Amino acid sequence: MLKRVGLLAVVALVVGLAWSWIREEPPAGPAADEAHLAGWAAEDFPQPAEDWFHDMDGGVELSEDEIRGRNTWLVWTGGNEAMWNYLANNSFGAFDLLKTLSSHPDLPAHRGNRASWLGLWNEPGFEQATGPDPERYGLWLDRRVGDWAEPFEDADRYPGVAGGSAYGAPSGVVGLRLFPNPAFDDEARSHWDAERYYRDPEYYLDRHLVRPYRVGMSCGFCHVGPSPTHPPVDPENPEWADLSSYVGAQYFWNGRIFFYDPNPGNFVSQLFSAPRPGTLDTSFVATDNIFNPRTMNALYEVGARLEAAQLWGHETLAGGALDNHQLPDLGELVSFREPDRVRTPHVLKDGADSAGVIAALNRVYLNVGTYHEEWFRHFKPLIGGKPQSPIEIGVARRNSTYWNATEDRALNLARFFVAAARPHRLADAPGGAAWLEASPQTLDRGREVFAENCARCHSSELPQPPEGIEWFSPRYRAWTETAEWRMTMTAMVKADDFLEGNYLSNDHRIPAHVLGTNLCSPLASNAIAGHVWDNFSSATYKSLPSIGTVHVPNPFDPTIDEPFEMPGGGRGYTRVPSLISLWSTAPYLLNNTLGPFVADPGVAGRMASFEASIELLLWPEKREPFIARTTAPSQLEVGVAYLEPPFNRLVGLFSRWFGNGVIEIGPIPRGTPIGLLANIELNNPAKHRKLLGLLPTIARSLARIKVEKMTDAEAGHLLAEELAPRLLDLSACPDLVMNRGHEFGSELSEGEKLALVEYLKTL
C-alpha cells in the first residue's frame, strides 16, 4: 500500500537529490560511443537503398540517393537504442519503450487501439500478440504475419555492433526498432521474468533490471503520420500508402507514450500528459526547465525553403558552429557556405537551429540519443540542476562512430526532403471538393485579403525590394505598408502559379511581443552561448538583442499583466510558421492549444478541427484562456529501487513512509498550473538559493492542505496567495496562458474574414 511521505522527507529528499545532482562531476575527458569502443568506423554502416517504403508519400519516384535518405529517416537510429535503454532504468519508473510496444492485457495500449490511444502507427504486416511469445522471452510484442523479412533487419548485409542488424528489426510500430541487448547475458536471462516485468513494480522498478531488447527510435517516430490526402480507412490498420514520412506526428499522445502507465495521482504523469496531442517538448531530456510542448514539424517544400534562404537566410558563424558541414554545390542544392556565413532556413520554432541544414539534421539525432555517452556529460537528463555546457562537434567526430555515420547520411536525407516533401492540398483529398465550393468572387476577395494582411509574413514569394533596401529591414517593413507593395503583392497572390514552390512563410524571426503568443518557446535556452546546442546555432542568433520588458497575464488573475524582462542572446523570437496544408494541421499556435483536437485523421475530422480552430484564430474574442493544470490531487512518485548512494541514506531516515517500493511527495492540489512547478529554473545556481529559502513556506503550505483537508478551491486559493508569486519569481518562463496571441486579422470585417477562410482552405 502506498503511503505519503512527510513534509520533512519532502524537503530532505528534494534537496538531497538536487544537491547530489549538482555536485556530481562527469568522468574526465570526452566519452566514446559503443561503436567507437568496438573499433567500428562510419563506413562499416552502409546506407541501404532498397525501396521498401515505396508506397509512402504518394508513391513519389525517388533516385537511389533519395531512397537512402528516406530509409535513414525511417530506420536509422544512430545507436540511440542505448540511450533509451538507459532512460528505461533511470526515469523513476515513468518510461519504458518496450512496454509502449507491448500488448499485455495489464497495459492500456495494444495494437488494436494504438492509433487512437497513443497516436502511433501500426506497421503493416504485423498482428497483435495474444499471449507471451516464447521466442521473444515471453514478451507480448506484435507478431509478423507470414514469413516475409524486411531487408534492413538482415544482419549479414547490415551487421550491428551489439549483434543483429545495425538497423534493428521492425517492432510493429513505425519509427521504433528492436535491437538485442548486449547486457542480456546468462545471469540476466536467469533473472528475467516477463510476467513480473509487466505486473510486479518491485521487479520492473529495479533500475538494474536488464531487458532482453533495447528499443531504438528513428526520426520517423515523431514525423510519420497519416496522409491527409490518402488517409487510412482503418487508422489502426494502415497501409504504407496511407502514411506520410514528413507530415508530423499530429495525433501523438505524449503522456501515454512516454509514461506507459498514466496515473493522474502522479505529478510526473500529469506533467507528461499535459501537452496537447501532436506536441512534444523536445528539450525534455536536455531540460531547460521550461514546460514547452510544441508541434512536431511538418517538413513541407524544403526546396522552396532552401531557395528562400539564398535571399534572406544569412547567418554568421563563429566558434564551434564553424565545424558544421554544409550543403555542397550539387546542382539542385546550391552552395550555402561562405567562410564564416551560411544561408539557411530555420526549422526550430525559435529560429535557433541557424548553423545550416546539415547541422539541423545532425542535431536532431543527438537530441534523440546518438552519442548520448558524451551528450549526458553536458547537462543532467530529465531533471536539470546544473549549468549546461556545449557538446562539441569536433569531439563527436573524434569519438563517435555513430555521429560520423549520421553525418554521412545527412546529404541524402536533405535530397529526400527536397524530392518528396510536397504539400497536401484539400482538392486532392477524398471528398475534399465538398469543402471547396466558394464562388470565384469569394475566393478572389480572399486572395486580396491574404495579400494585404497575411502575405508579408506567410509567403516566400514576395515583391523584390527596391534598390538599396535590404530584405526585412525596417525600410522594407515600412514599404510593405505602401499601396505600391500591396498592389504588387495582390497581383502575385492572384497569379495561377502563386502556390507552386511557395513555402508560405518568410522564415523570419518575429519578436515575441509583436506576436503576443506564449513566451515559453522563445525563452528556450538550449542553443544560447555556452549551452548544450551552442555549436548548432549561429553567432547571429546568439547576438540577437533583448526585446525588452513584456507583460504576461497573471495565471490566477487574468485581468492583471505582470512585467517580465526578456533575456537577450537569442531568446525572445519566433520564426514564422508555414501555412502549407493549413486545412489539415489544426489545432493552431506552436502548442496546438488553439482549437479542438479531433482524433479522426480523415478529411471530415481534419476539417472539423480546421473550422473550429480558424474561427478562434480570426475571432480571438471567442477564446477562453487555457492554462495546463493538474487534473487531480497528485504527488511526485519516485521508485525506491532507483535510489542509490547518497539517496539511500535519505531513504533510511524516512523509511517508515515508504510502501510497495514507491515514495510519494505531496500533496499537489488539483488545478495547479503545470508550469508553476515545471518551470522552476533549476539550472540557475542563483535561483537555487531562493528555492532553499522558499522550502519552509512550501512545507507549511502543503502541511495545511493535508492537515486541514482543504477543498480544491481552498487549496488553490492558498497556492495563489502564498506560493505562486514566489514560485513565478523562480520561473524560467512565467507565462502560463498557452493559447494567447496572434490576433492579426481580428480587425477585418466579417465578410473579409469569411472570404479569407475560404482561400486558406486551398493552401
N, C-alpha and C positions, 0 to 999 in steps of 0.2 A: 504494500500500500504506500502511495506517495505521501510524503509529509512536507510541510512548508519549513523552510529554513528561517531561523530568527533573524532579526534585523542586524544584530552584531555579526552574524555569519555572512549576511549580505555584504556588509561593509568590508569585512576582512577578506572574503573571497574575491570580491571585485578588485580591491586594492592589491591583494596578493597576486592575482592574475596579471593585472596591468603592470605592476612593478617588475615582476619576473620577465614579462614580455619586453618591457623597455630595456632592462638591463642585459638581457641575453645578447651575446655577440655571435655573429656567424663565424664559421671557420675562416682562418686566414687564407687569403689568396682566392682567385676565381675557381669556381667549380667546373667540373667536366660532366658532360651528359653521358647517359648509358651507352650510346653508340660510340662515342669518342673513347671511352674507357675500354670498350671491347675491340678497339683498333679498326673500326669501320670508317670508310670515307664516304663523302656525298655520292660519288659515282657508283657506290655499291647498292644504291637505291634507284633503279631505273624507273623512268616515268612510263606508266602503261598507256598504250594507245588504242586498246580495244574499245569499240564504240558501244559499250554495254548500255548506256543511258540514252541511246539514240532517240527514243520516242519522247523524251522530255523536251521542254522548251519549244513546243510546237513542231518538233521534228526538224529543227533547223539543221541544214547541212553544214558540217564543220570540217576544217582541214585537220590533218593529223596532229599538229601542234595545238590547235584549239580543243581537240578531243582530250589531249593530255591535260590541258588546263581544266576542263570540266571534271575529269577524273580526280585531279588534285583537289578540287573544291569539295568533291563528294566522298572521297575515300581516304585521302591522306590526312593523318593525324599528327605528323611531325613528332612522334614519340610522346604526345601528351597523355597517353594512357597511364603513364607512370604518375603524373600529377593528380589525375582524377582518382587513381587508386590511393594515393597519399591522403587526399581530402576525405575519402570514404572513412579513413581511420582517424582523421583529425578535424572533424567538423562537429564534434559534440553530438554525434548520432543523428544529425539532420540530413545527411546527404549520402546517397549510395546509388550510383547509376545502374548497378547490377540489379537492384530492386526495381528501379524505374523500368527496366526491360522485362521484368518478370510478370507472370500471370497467376501467381499464387493466390488462392481464394481469400487469404487474410489481407491482401493489398487492395486498395481502392481501384487501381487501374489494371487493365488487361487488354489484350489485342482487340477485343470486341468493343471497347469504349475508349481506346487510346486517343482517337482524334477528338472526340467530344470532351473527354475528361482532362487530357494532358495537352491537346493541341499539337501532338506529334503524329507523324505519318507512317503508317504501316508499310513495310517494304513488300512489294508484290512477290509472290512465290513462296509465302510462308502461311502457316496456320497457327492458331492459338494452342499453347500447351494445355493439356487436360490432366496432367499429372507430372510427377517428378521424372526427369529424364536420366536414366541410369548411365547413359553415355556422356552426360554432362553433369556429373557429380550430384544428381538429384535436384538440379535447378529447374524451375518452371519457365523455360525460355521458349520463344517461338520455334516451331518445327518447320523445317524445309519441306515443301510439297514436291515429291518426285525426286529424281536423282541428278538434277542439274547442278552445276557448280559455277559460281561466279569466277571470272578469270583472276580477279585481284586477290583472291584468297589462296592462290596457288603458291605454296611455299617454295617449290622448286624454281619457279620462274621469278618470284619476288620474295626471296628469303628475308626474314626479320632477325633482329639482334637477339631477341629473347625466345626464339623458336617460332614456328608458324610463319605466316606471311608478314611482310613489312606493312601491309595494308589491313591486317587483321582479317576477320571473317565477318560477313553480314550478320547483324544481330536480330533482324526482323523490324528494326526501327531505322528509318532513313537518317543518316548522319552519325549513328553510333556504331562502333566496330568492336568486335570481341577479339581479345588477344590472350594467349596463355600467360599465366602469371609465373614468372621465373622463380618467385619465392615459394611457390606451392610445391614444396619438396615432400619427402616421405613423412617427415614429422607433421607438417601442416596437413597432409592428406589424412593422417591418422586422427587428427583433431577435428577434421571437418565434419559437420553435421548440418545438412541442408535444411532439415525441418526446424532445428533450433535457430538457424540463420534467419528464417522467416518469422519465428514465433517467440523466441526467448530473448528478452532485452539484455539479460546478464551475459548472454553469449554474443549477440551481434553488436553490443555496445563496447565490447572489448577492443581497444584500439590496437591490439596486437593480432587481431584476427587476420588470417591470410585467406583470401578468396581464391577460388580456382582460376578466375579470369580477371583481367584488367579490361576496362571499357575505355576506348578512345573516342574522341569527338572530332569529327571533321567540321569544316565551316558550314557544310550543308545543314547541320543540325539546327542552326539559327537562321538559315536563309532559304531553305526549301519550304515551299508551301503549295497549296492547291492553286492551279492555274485559274485566273479569273475568267479566261475565255474558253477554257476546256475543263470545267470543274468536274470532280468525280461524281458519278451517280450515287455511289455509296461512299461517303467520306471515310468510313472505317476500312474500306477495301479499294483503295485507289489503284489505278494502273499507272505505269510510268508516264503515259501520255497526259495524265491528269495533273502532273506535278511540274512546278517551275523551279529552276535552280536559284533564281535571283529575286523572287518576289518578296522574300522575307517571311519569317515565322509569325504570321499575323494572328494566329489562334493559340499561341504558346502560353500555357498557364505556368508562370514562373514558380509559384509556391508549390504546386502539385508535382512539378518535375524535380525541383531541387530540394524538396522536403518530402520524402517518399511517404511519410505518414502525417499528413496535415492535421494539426491539433490546435484549435483556437485557444486552448488554455496555455499554450507555449508562446511566449513573445517572439522567439525566433521564427516560429511558424507564421505568426502574424506578420512579421517583417517580410518574409519571403512571399507571403500571399497577398500583400498589399498592392503590388504593381498590377495595373490593368492588363488583361490578356493582350498578347502581342508586344509586350515590353519586357525589357531586361536591363538591370543595372550592370553594365559591362565592367564596372570597377568594383564588383562585389568581392573579388579575390584580392586584387591590389587595391584595397579600400582607401578612399579619400574621405571616409566618414561623412558621406552625404548620401541620403536616400534619394536616388536619382534614376528611376526606371525610365528608359527611353525606347521608342520604337526601334525594331530591328530593320535596318535599312533595306529597302528595295534598291537594286542596282541598275536602274534604267539608263539607257542612252549613254553608256560610258564613253563611246566615241565622241559624242557631242560634248560631253564634259571636258574631254581632253582638248578638243578644238577650242572651246571657250577659254580654257586655261592659257592657251597661246596668247590670247588678247589681254587678259586681266588677272590671271592667277599667278602673279610673280611673287616669289618668296625668297628672301635672303637666307642663306645657310651659314652656320658657324659651328665650331666645336665638333662634337661627335656626330652631329647631323650631316656633316660633310662626308661621312663614311657610308652613307646610304647609296646603294645602286640606284640608277635612274633609267628611265626608258631610253633605249638607244635609237639611232636613226635607222628605222626598219620600215620604210615605205609608209604604211598607214599610221604607224606610231612614230611621229617625227621626233627630232631631238628635243628633249625637255631639260637639258642641263647646260649651264654655263659654269664658269669656275666656282662661283660661290652663290649661284642663284638657280632656282628651279621654277618651272612653270607647271603648276599642279592644281587640280581640283581639290576640294575638301570633302571628305566623307563623313568624319565625325561631326556631330551637330554643333559643337562649339568651335569648329574650324581648327582644331588643334593638330590634326594629322596633316601637317603642312610641309613635309620634307620630301614629297614626291609620291607617286602612285605605288612604286615598288616598296617604298618604306611603309606605306599604309597597309599593304597586303602582308608584309612580313611581321608588322607589329601585331596584327590580328592573331597570327599563330603563336607568338609569345604570350599574348593575353589569354589564350585558351590552353596553355601549358607546355609548349615547346621550350626546352631548356629551362624548365622550372627549377632545376638544381641551382642555377645562378639567379634566376629571377626572384626567388624567395629570399635571397640574401639582402634584397634592397627594400623590403617592407615586411610587415607582419601580416600574413594572409588572414583574410576574413575580418579580423578584429581591429587591426592597426595598433597604435600605441607607441610607435617610434617614428621619427622623421624618415621619409623616403630618401633614396639615393638613386642615381641613374643606372640602368642596365646599359652597358656599353656594347655597341655593335662590334668593335674590334675584339673585345673579349669573347663575344659569341662566335666570331669567325675562327678564333684560335682554339676554342674549347668545346664547341658543339657541332657535331656532325649533322644532327637534325636541323640546326639552323642553316647550315650551308646547303643541305639538300632542299630545304624550303626556299632559300634564295634562288636556287637553280630552277625552281618551278614557277617563280613569280611572273616571268615574262609570258609564259604560255597561259597562265591564269588571266593576265591582262588581255591577251589575244582572244581568249574565250569570251570575256565580257563584251569586248568591242563587237564581236561577231554575233552574239546571241541575245544580249540584254535589250530586247525591243519592248516598246510599250504594249500594254494590254488595253485595247480600245473596246468600249461598250458595244460599238457597232459590230464587232467581231464575236461577241459573246452570244451563246444560245438564248434567243428571246430578247436580246438587247434592244432590238428595234422598238419594242413596246415602250421603252423609256425615252425614246428619241423622236418624239412626234411633234416637237415645237415647230412653229411656222418659220419659213425663211426670214420673215421680218423680225421675229423674236430673236432668232439666232444672230442676225445681223446686228441688232441692238446689243445683244450680249457681247459680241466681239468688240463693239465700241466701248462698252463699259469696262471690259477687261483691258483694252488698250490704254484707256485713260486712267485706270485706277490700280491695276494689278501688274501689268507687263513690265514696269520698270524694275521690279524685283523677280517676277515669275516668268522670265523668258531669257533664253540665251541668245535669241535673235533680237538685237537692239539697234536703234539708229546709231551710225558711226558718229562719234563726237567731232565737232568742228576742229579745225587745225588749232593746236595749242591747248586743247582741253584734254586732260587725261581721264581714262575710264574711272567712273565712280568718285572722282574728286569733288569737292564742294561746288566747283563750277559746273561739272556735269550734272550733279543733282539739281542745281538751280535751273539748268537747261531743260530738265525733264518737266519743269513746271510751265514751260512756254507752249504757246499754241503751235509753234513750228514742230516741236518734238512730238506733241500729241497727234498732230496730223500725220507725221511720218510713221509713228508707231501704229496708228489705226490702219493705215494702208498696208503695213506689214502683216498685222493680225488678220486682215481680210483676204490676204493672198492665199491661193489654194494650197501652197506648199509651206505655210507658216509652221505647222506642227512637225514637218519632216525634219528629223535631226535636231529638234529643239528640246533641250533638257528642261525647259520650263522653270528655270531658276538662273539667277545670275551668279550664284555660288558666293556672293559677297557676305562678309561678316557684318551683322547689324547690331548696334549697341542694345543691350537688354532693355534699357529704359525706353527706347523707341518702340520696341515690340510690346512691352508691358507684360510679357509672359513670365512664368515661374522662373526664378533665378537659379535653381539648383543645377541645371545643365550648364549654363555659362559660368558657374562657380567651380566646376570640376577642375581639379588641380594637378592631376597626374602628369600632365605634359608641360607644366611650367618649369622654369630653370631649376635644376638640381633635383627634380623629382623623377619618378621611375621611367617616364617616357620622354625624358629630356632629349635623347638622341633622335627622336622621331618627330620633333616639332622644330619649326624654323626660328631663326633669330627674329624674323618679322613678327611671328606670333608672340614670342617671349617679350617683345618690347612694346606690345600694344598698351596704350595708356589706360589708366583707370577711367571709367565713365563717371566717376564722382559719387555723390550721395544719391541713393534711390530710396523709394518708400515702399514698404511691403505691408500688406494687411495683417493686423494682429489676429492670430488664429482663434482667439477667444472673444474678440470684439471686432468684427469686420468693418465697423464704422471708424475705426482708428487705424491710421497708417503710421508705421514706425520707421524712422530713418535708419539707413544702413549704408555704411561706407564701403563701396565695392573696391576690392583689391585690383591692382593692375597686373602687368606682366603676362597677359594672355587671357585672363578671365574677364567676363563681362559681355561676351559677344555670342551671337548665334548665327550660323550660316543659313542662307535662305533655302528652305526645303523645296523640292521639286513638286509640281502639280501633276506630273505624268500619272495617268490612270487614277485620278482623284476619286472617281466613282467607286473604285474597288479598294481604297485604302483607309476608309473611315474605321473607327473614330479618329479625331484630329488632335492637333498640337503634338509636341515632342513626346508626350507621355500617354497618348490615347485617352485622355480624360474628357475630351470634348465630344460628346455623343455617346450613344449606346453601343455596347459590344453585342453583335449578333453572331451566334455560333455557326450559322449556316454559311458555308463557303460558296454556295451557288449564287447566281445572279440576283435572285429575289432577295436573299439575305444581305448581300452587299449593298443593294440599292436601298433597302430599309435603313441600314446604318448610315448610308450617304445622305439620304433625305433628312433624317433627324439631325445628323451632325452638321451639315451645311447650314441648316436653319440656326443652330446655336452659334455658328461662326459669324454669320451675317446679321443676326438679330441677337446681339450679346445680352440685351436686357432680359432675355428668356433663360439665361444661365442661373443656376444655383451654385454658389461657391463649393468646390469639392476639396476636402482635406482627407487624406488617407488616415483612417483611425483604427484602433483595435476594435474588434467586433465582440469581444468577450473579456471578462476579467482574465488576466494572464500572469504567468511567471516566466522568468528566464530559466529554462531547464538545461541542466548540464549533467551528462552521464559521469558518475564517479569513476568508471573504468578509464576515462580519458585523462584523469589527473595523475601526474607523476611528480616527483620532487621538483620544486618545493611545494607543489599543490597538495600532496598527500598529507603534509604536516597540518595544513588547514583543515583537511577532512577529519583528521584525528581530533582536532579541537572541538569540532561541531558534529561528531558522528551521530549523536542522538537524533539529529534532524533528518537523517538520510534513510530512505527505504527503497527497496527494489532497484538499487543502483542508480538512482536519479536524484539530483539536488534541484529544488525549486526555489527561485529567488523572486520575491514579490510581496504583496500583490500589485499588479499594474492595472489601474481601473479601466473598465470598458469605456471606449470613446477617447482614449488618449491618442493625440496625434502621433502617428508613427515617427515622423521626422523630429518631433520634440526630443526623443531619446536617440534615434538612429543618427542624428546629425551632430551629436556632441563631438567636438574636434579633438579626438584622442591623439592625433599625430602632432599636435602643437604643444610642446612642453609647457609654455606659459599658461595654457588652459588646464593643464594637469593640476597646478596648484589651486586654481579656482575651484576645480571639481572636488579636490580634497576638502576645501573649506566648506563646500556645499553638502558634503556627505551627512553631517549631523542633522541638517534640516531635512534631507531626503529620508533619513531614518525615522525622524519624528513624524513626518507626514505619512509615511507608509504604515507606521505603527498605529496612528489614529484611524486610518482607513480600516485596518484589520480589527482593532480592539473595539471601535465604535460601530462596527458593522455598517458602514456607510452605504447608502444607495449610490447608484451610478451618478446621479445628479449631484449628490453631496460630495462624492469623491472628485468629480470633475470640477466643481467649484473650488475645492481645496487646492487641486492641482493648478488651476488658473491663478489663484490668488498667491499661493506660497512658493510654488516651484517654477511655473512657466517662465516668468521674466528672467530668472537666474539661469534656467536651462537655455533659453534663447540667447543669452549673453555668451554662452559657451558654444554656440552653434556654428558649424561651418556653412550652414545655409538656413537662415531664419525664416525663409519664405515657404510656408506650408500650404498655401492655396494653389492647387495644381492646374486648374482649368481657366485661369485668367489670361487676359491679354489678347493680342492680335485682333483688335476691333476695327481694323481697316475695312472699309466698305459699309460700316454701320450707318454712315450718314447718307448713303444712297437712298433714292426714293424706292418705294415698294416695287414699282414696275421695273426699275433698273436692277434691283436685286433678283427678281424673278427671272428676268432675261439673262442675267449673269449665270444663275444656277443652270439654266438650260444649256448655255455654252460650256460650262465647266463639265457637264456630263460627257462631252465629246472629247475631252483631253485624253 
